[in-house]
Amino acid sequence: MDGEVSTFMIQLLQIIWINILLSGDNAVVIALACRGLPPKSRTVGIIAGAGVAIVLRIIFTLLVVSLLAIPWLRLGGSLLLLWIAVKLLTDETDETNVAEAGNIWQAVRIVAIADMVMSLDNVLAIAAVAKDSNLLVIIGLGISIPLIVFGAQLVITMIEKFPWLVWVGGALLGFVAGELIASEPGLQPYFGGLSEHTVELSLGAIGAVLVVALGAFLRKRGGSDEAGNLA
């Protein structure tokens, strides 16, 4: 029983951390969408928009969890998750073109639509960590989205002050992607009778190292290209 509780708590912390890490842009969208509202209405708009976003994100994630039961979809999802992890380490996002709402309901609509469009990475990562546990999905999202909305500036400040947190997050996503590959039923015959735990740890470690190495390589190459253009 203690082991099950420990596993549940580790998975829950992973979901919260991944969702916070991948939702910085979503928090910025919420702030930008509500920036045109009067101060008294702004808080209401943020809370209402976040509430709708939580409900839609939970539904979307539960749907993805059920889809991962389809043969070979876990492998496709893991490859997509690896790409998302590398993208996290190499991309710069820009949400300055987000529409400014004129009233609370416009703000809620903008936030809800933007959150759905931008949340595929969050949803896939959380579904992979949850491993068919709907309870983990609901609790993890229920805790982390309010943290994102009301602690967005704190999260941004922490990442700016400790840039290595992004690399830890990227490695975690790579590890989760590796675990997802290990759970693909179609690949089980190729694991040579190794235990499920051994395969998960091995592929998870490979995924984490691959993401960090590829992210470092692409960032270095991007810096070299930029220096070459300036020259």
Buried (B, 14 or more C-beta within 10 A) or exposed (E): EEEEEEEBEEBBEBBBBBBBBBBBBBBBBBBBBBEBBEEEBBEBBBBBBBBBBBEBBBEBBBEBBEEBEEEEBBBEBBEBBBBBBBBBBBEEEEBEEBBEBEEBEBBBBBBBBBBBEBBBBBBBBBBBBBBEBEEBBBBBBEBBBBBBBBBBEEBEEEBEEEEEBBBBBBBBBBBBBBBBBBBBEEBEEEBEEEEEEEBBBBBBBBBBBBBBEBBBEBEEEEEEEEEEEEE
